Amino acid sequence: MIGIGGLGHMALKFLNAWGCEVTAFTSTASKKKEVLSLGAHHMSNSRDENEIKSAAGRFDYILSTVAKMLDFANLHQIKPEIEKFKFTDINKAIERLRSGEARYRVVLCR
């Protein structure tokens, strides 16, 4: 699993619910605790050449997107991590996105 953004964090939850042993690759080493809490079993820093070399040949995976994925998410209570902002706070929401600190989706609510 490479990339722990908006879709990536959901993939961690799906793969964990499927019983997969998940290694997450991220360029942000400070995300380790967070990545593990989202379902990864291991994390590798994609900017560390030695970690990338040591990962060579260790993984087999199949990524499949099927029409009944929403049913699977509902069955296992897999939901996205979001931050809610009121429409009147749209500038705060945009600032949060631009800072790169949003986890993982910003949602505007009435």
Residue frames as a rotation matrix with the C-alpha (Angstrom) as fourth column:
MET 1
0.594 0.804 0.000 0.00
0.804 -0.594 0.000 0.00
0.000 0.000 -1.000 0.00
ILE 2
-0.595 -0.801 0.069 1.62
0.803 -0.594 0.044 3.22
0.005 0.082 0.997 -1.15
GLY 3
-0.731 0.292 0.617 0.22
-0.094 -0.938 0.332 6.59
0.676 0.185 0.713 -0.12
ILE 4
-0.607 0.470 -0.641 -1.84
0.794 0.376 -0.477 7.21
0.016 -0.799 -0.601 2.99
GLY 5
-0.964 0.261 0.044 -3.97
-0.256 -0.962 0.094 10.10
0.067 0.079 0.995 1.79
GLY 6
-0.306 0.948 0.089 -7.71
-0.925 -0.274 -0.263 10.29
-0.225 -0.163 0.961 1.31
LEU 7
0.590 0.506 -0.630 -8.07
-0.671 0.740 -0.034 6.97
0.449 0.443 0.776 -0.49
GLY 8
-0.260 -0.820 -0.511 -4.99
-0.282 0.570 -0.772 5.37
0.924 -0.056 -0.379 1.00
HIS 9
-0.787 -0.023 0.616 -6.25
-0.616 0.045 -0.786 5.49
-0.009 -0.999 -0.050 4.56
MET 10
0.335 0.938 0.088 -9.43
-0.904 0.346 -0.252 3.77
-0.266 0.005 0.964 3.40
ALA 11
0.392 -0.267 -0.880 -7.37
-0.493 0.747 -0.446 1.07
0.777 0.609 0.161 1.67
LEU 12
-0.725 -0.670 0.158 -5.58
-0.462 0.304 -0.833 0.38
0.510 -0.677 -0.530 4.97
LYS 13
-0.376 0.675 0.635 -8.93
-0.795 0.116 -0.595 -0.24
-0.475 -0.728 0.493 6.62
PHE 14
0.618 0.602 -0.506 -10.15
-0.784 0.527 -0.330 -2.48
0.068 0.601 0.797 3.78
LEU 15
0.043 -0.688 -0.725 -6.98
-0.439 0.639 -0.632 -4.55
0.897 0.345 -0.275 3.64
ASN 16
-0.822 -0.325 0.468 -6.95
-0.545 0.207 -0.813 -4.99
0.167 -0.923 -0.347 7.40
ALA 17
-0.002 0.919 0.395 -10.62
-0.855 0.203 -0.477 -6.07
-0.518 -0.338 0.785 7.42
TRP 18
0.636 0.169 -0.753 -9.78
-0.651 0.642 -0.406 -8.63
0.415 0.748 0.518 4.71
GLY 19
0.912 -0.307 0.270 -7.16
0.002 0.665 0.747 -10.08
-0.409 -0.681 0.607 7.04
CYS 20
0.682 -0.700 0.211 -4.18
0.352 0.061 -0.934 -8.99
0.641 0.712 0.288 4.95
GLU 21
0.287 -0.706 -0.648 -0.80
0.776 -0.225 0.589 -8.25
-0.561 -0.672 0.483 6.48
VAL 22
0.838 0.215 0.501 -0.34
0.487 -0.708 -0.511 -4.67
0.245 0.673 -0.698 5.38
THR 23
-0.226 -0.881 -0.415 2.84
0.842 -0.391 0.371 -2.67
-0.490 -0.266 0.831 4.90
ALA 24
0.856 0.517 0.019 2.22
0.477 -0.774 -0.415 1.01
-0.200 0.364 -0.910 4.26
PHE 25
-0.294 -0.916 0.273 4.74
0.956 -0.286 0.069 3.12
0.014 0.281 0.960 2.38
THR 26
0.856 0.517 -0.005 4.72
0.517 -0.855 0.042 6.81
0.017 -0.038 -0.999 3.18
SER 27
0.057 -0.844 0.533 7.14
0.531 -0.426 -0.732 9.66
0.845 0.325 0.424 2.70
THR 28
0.102 0.070 0.992 6.22
-0.629 -0.769 0.119 11.04
0.771 -0.636 -0.035 6.12
ALA 29
-0.516 -0.425 -0.744 7.90
0.202 0.784 -0.588 9.00
0.833 -0.453 -0.318 8.87
SER 30
-0.929 0.152 0.338 6.01
-0.370 -0.432 -0.822 10.93
0.021 -0.889 0.458 11.55
LYS 31
-0.036 0.981 -0.190 2.78
-0.936 0.033 0.350 9.22
0.350 0.190 0.917 10.41
LYS 32
-0.723 -0.335 -0.605 3.88
-0.269 0.942 -0.201 5.82
0.637 0.018 -0.771 11.76
LYS 33
-0.915 0.395 0.082 1.63
0.035 0.280 -0.959 5.72
-0.402 -0.875 -0.270 14.86
GLU 34
-0.182 0.885 -0.428 -1.31
-0.722 -0.416 -0.554 6.99
-0.668 0.208 0.714 12.81
VAL 35
-0.193 0.027 -0.981 -0.73
-0.888 0.420 0.186 4.55
0.416 0.907 -0.057 9.95
LEU 36
-0.917 -0.177 -0.357 -0.57
-0.024 0.918 -0.395 1.62
0.398 -0.354 -0.847 12.36
SER 37
-0.716 0.697 0.030 -3.79
-0.100 -0.059 -0.993 2.74
-0.691 -0.715 0.112 14.06
LEU 38
-0.027 0.708 -0.706 -5.53
-0.919 -0.295 -0.261 2.77
-0.393 0.641 0.659 10.66
GLY 39
0.838 0.480 0.261 -4.72
-0.391 0.860 -0.326 -0.88
-0.381 0.171 0.909 10.01
ALA 40
0.457 -0.749 -0.480 -1.17
-0.512 0.219 -0.830 -1.21
0.727 0.625 -0.283 8.73
HIS 41
0.948 -0.213 -0.238 1.00
0.318 0.691 0.650 -3.82
0.026 -0.691 0.722 10.40
HIS 42
-0.019 -0.995 -0.095 4.27
0.855 -0.065 0.514 -2.29
-0.518 -0.072 0.853 9.18
MET 43
0.945 0.242 -0.222 5.39
0.096 -0.850 -0.519 1.03
-0.314 0.468 -0.826 7.76
SER 44
0.014 -0.949 0.314 8.28
0.938 0.121 0.325 1.85
-0.347 0.290 0.892 5.47
ASN 45
0.290 -0.037 -0.956 9.60
-0.041 -0.999 0.027 5.30
-0.956 0.032 -0.292 4.70
SER 46
0.758 0.097 0.645 9.51
0.592 0.313 -0.742 5.65
-0.274 0.945 0.180 0.92
ARG 47
0.858 -0.500 0.119 12.29
-0.396 -0.791 -0.467 8.27
0.328 0.354 -0.876 1.10
ASP 48
0.272 -0.767 0.581 14.70
-0.728 0.231 0.645 5.86
-0.629 -0.598 -0.496 2.80
GLU 49
0.153 -0.277 -0.949 16.65
-0.917 0.319 -0.241 4.03
0.369 0.906 -0.205 0.10
ASN 50
-0.852 -0.522 0.028 17.66
-0.486 0.772 -0.410 1.21
0.193 -0.363 -0.912 2.47
GLU 51
-0.412 0.786 0.461 14.06
-0.328 0.344 -0.880 0.55
-0.850 -0.514 0.115 3.49
ILE 52
0.474 0.569 -0.672 13.01
-0.815 -0.005 -0.580 0.41
-0.333 0.822 0.461 -0.16
LYS 53
-0.229 -0.657 -0.719 15.83
-0.818 0.530 -0.224 -2.00
0.527 0.537 -0.658 -1.02
SER 54
-0.920 -0.154 0.360 14.99
-0.354 0.716 -0.601 -4.27
-0.165 -0.681 -0.714 1.92
ALA 55
-0.069 0.983 0.168 11.35
-0.500 0.111 -0.859 -4.43
-0.863 -0.143 0.484 0.78
ALA 56
-0.204 -0.050 -0.978 12.22
-0.977 0.075 0.200 -5.76
0.064 0.996 -0.064 -2.68
GLY 57
-0.533 0.015 -0.846 10.57
-0.355 0.904 0.239 -9.10
0.768 0.428 -0.476 -3.44
ARG 58
-0.995 0.083 0.049 8.62
-0.017 0.345 -0.939 -9.26
-0.095 -0.935 -0.342 -0.14
PHE 59
-0.441 0.889 -0.123 5.11
-0.415 -0.324 -0.850 -8.46
-0.796 -0.324 0.512 -1.34
ASP 60
-0.862 0.424 0.279 2.33
0.462 0.429 0.776 -10.07
0.210 0.798 -0.566 -3.36
TYR 61
-0.573 0.718 -0.395 -0.92
0.034 -0.461 -0.887 -8.18
-0.819 -0.522 0.239 -3.78
ILE 62
-0.588 0.535 0.606 -4.06
0.753 0.088 0.652 -7.83
0.296 0.840 -0.455 -5.83
LEU 63
-0.779 0.399 -0.483 -6.00
-0.068 -0.820 -0.568 -4.59
-0.623 -0.410 0.666 -5.91
SER 64
-0.721 0.612 0.326 -9.55
0.621 0.361 0.696 -5.07
0.308 0.704 -0.640 -7.10
THR 65
-0.819 0.554 -0.150 -12.36
-0.414 -0.752 -0.514 -2.52
-0.397 -0.358 0.845 -7.22
VAL 66
-0.795 0.603 0.063 -15.78
0.550 0.673 0.494 -4.16
0.256 0.428 -0.867 -7.41
ALA 67
-0.359 0.753 0.552 -19.35
-0.091 -0.617 0.782 -2.78
0.929 0.230 0.290 -7.50
LYS 68
0.589 0.704 -0.396 -20.22
0.290 0.273 0.917 -4.26
0.754 -0.656 -0.043 -4.02
MET 69
-0.476 -0.871 -0.121 -17.28
0.494 -0.151 -0.856 -2.47
0.728 -0.467 0.502 -2.16
LEU 70
-0.444 0.380 0.811 -19.81
-0.624 -0.781 0.024 -0.22
0.642 -0.496 0.584 -0.34
ASP 71
0.683 0.693 -0.230 -21.58
-0.360 0.593 0.720 -3.30
0.636 -0.408 0.655 1.04
PHE 72
0.232 -0.707 -0.669 -18.25
0.667 0.616 -0.420 -4.61
0.708 -0.349 0.614 2.33
ALA 73
-0.706 -0.484 0.516 -17.50
0.046 -0.759 -0.649 -1.25
0.707 -0.435 0.558 3.99
ASN 74
0.038 0.818 0.573 -20.91
-0.785 -0.330 0.524 -1.24
0.618 -0.470 0.630 5.63
LEU 75
0.702 0.230 -0.674 -20.54
0.061 0.924 0.378 -4.83
0.710 -0.306 0.635 6.84
HIS 76
0.093 -0.801 -0.591 -17.19
0.898 0.323 -0.297 -4.05
0.429 -0.503 0.750 8.51
GLN 77
0.828 0.328 -0.455 -18.05
0.509 -0.780 0.363 -0.49
-0.236 -0.532 -0.813 9.57
ILE 78
-0.314 -0.938 0.145 -15.24
0.892 -0.240 0.382 0.95
-0.324 0.249 0.913 7.44
LYS 79
0.807 0.589 0.041 -15.67
0.583 -0.783 -0.216 4.71
-0.095 0.198 -0.975 7.30
PRO 80
0.148 -0.786 0.600 -13.38
0.568 -0.428 -0.702 7.53
0.809 0.445 0.384 6.17
GLU 81
-0.153 -0.294 -0.943 -11.58
0.905 -0.424 -0.014 9.76
-0.396 -0.856 0.332 8.64
ILE 82
0.087 0.274 0.958 -12.94
0.701 -0.700 0.136 13.27
0.708 0.660 -0.253 8.15
GLU 83
-0.756 -0.176 -0.630 -12.73
0.557 -0.679 -0.478 16.74
-0.344 -0.712 0.612 9.62
LYS 84
0.138 0.909 0.393 -15.97
0.973 -0.199 0.119 18.71
0.186 0.366 -0.912 9.57
PHE 85
-0.888 -0.304 -0.346 -16.18
0.354 -0.931 -0.091 22.46
-0.294 -0.203 0.934 9.03
LYS 86
0.208 0.951 -0.230 -19.24
0.529 -0.307 -0.791 24.69
-0.823 0.043 -0.567 8.82
PHE 87
0.359 -0.009 0.933 -19.74
0.904 -0.244 -0.350 26.51
0.231 0.970 -0.080 5.51
THR 88
0.971 0.039 0.235 -19.12
-0.009 -0.980 0.201 29.75
0.238 -0.197 -0.951 7.40
ASP 89
0.529 -0.834 0.158 -15.66
-0.340 -0.037 0.940 28.40
-0.778 -0.551 -0.303 8.29
ILE 90
0.957 -0.089 0.276 -14.68
0.283 0.501 -0.818 27.64
-0.065 0.861 0.504 4.69
ASN 91
0.584 -0.793 0.173 -11.51
-0.538 -0.538 -0.648 29.73
0.607 0.286 -0.741 4.94
LYS 92
0.133 -0.496 0.858 -10.37
-0.898 0.306 0.317 27.66
-0.420 -0.812 -0.405 7.95
ALA 93
0.692 0.193 0.695 -11.11
0.020 0.958 -0.286 24.48
-0.722 0.212 0.659 5.97
ILE 94
0.924 -0.370 0.098 -9.08
0.078 -0.068 -0.995 25.70
0.375 0.926 -0.034 2.99
GLU 95
0.333 -0.824 0.459 -6.23
-0.886 -0.440 -0.147 26.71
0.323 -0.358 -0.876 5.28
ARG 96
0.313 -0.144 0.939 -6.26
-0.584 0.751 0.310 23.23
-0.749 -0.645 0.151 6.81
LEU 97
0.899 0.048 0.434 -6.06
0.290 0.678 -0.675 21.63
-0.327 0.733 0.596 3.37
ARG 98
0.773 -0.616 0.153 -3.25
-0.208 -0.473 -0.856 23.90
0.600 0.630 -0.494 2.20
SER 99
0.321 -0.667 0.672 -1.25
-0.945 -0.174 0.278 23.20
-0.069 -0.725 -0.686 5.36
GLY 100
-0.187 -0.346 -0.920 -1.22
-0.514 0.832 -0.208 19.49
0.837 0.434 -0.333 4.53
GLU 101
-0.908 -0.199 0.369 -2.42
-0.415 0.304 -0.857 18.69
0.058 -0.932 -0.359 8.04
ALA 102
0.059 0.998 -0.003 -5.98
-0.997 0.059 0.042 17.63
0.042 0.001 0.999 7.12
ARG 103
-0.943 -0.291 0.159 -6.73
-0.309 0.945 -0.102 14.06
-0.121 -0.146 -0.982 8.18
TYR 104
-0.560 -0.646 0.519 -7.90
0.430 0.308 0.848 12.79
-0.708 0.698 0.105 5.67
ARG 105
-0.421 0.509 0.750 -10.84
0.747 -0.274 0.605 14.51
0.514 0.816 -0.265 4.11
VAL 106
-0.926 0.210 -0.313 -12.28
0.014 -0.811 -0.585 17.92
-0.377 -0.546 0.748 4.85
VAL 107
-0.433 0.869 0.238 -16.08
0.843 0.297 0.449 18.01
0.320 0.395 -0.861 4.78
LEU 108
-0.933 0.232 0.276 -18.21
-0.274 -0.954 -0.124 21.16
0.235 -0.192 0.953 4.72
CYS 109
-0.561 0.757 -0.334 -21.44
0.816 0.573 -0.071 20.85
0.137 -0.312 -0.940 6.72
ARG 110
-0.206 0.592 0.779 -24.50
0.060 -0.787 0.614 23.04
0.977 0.174 0.126 7.04
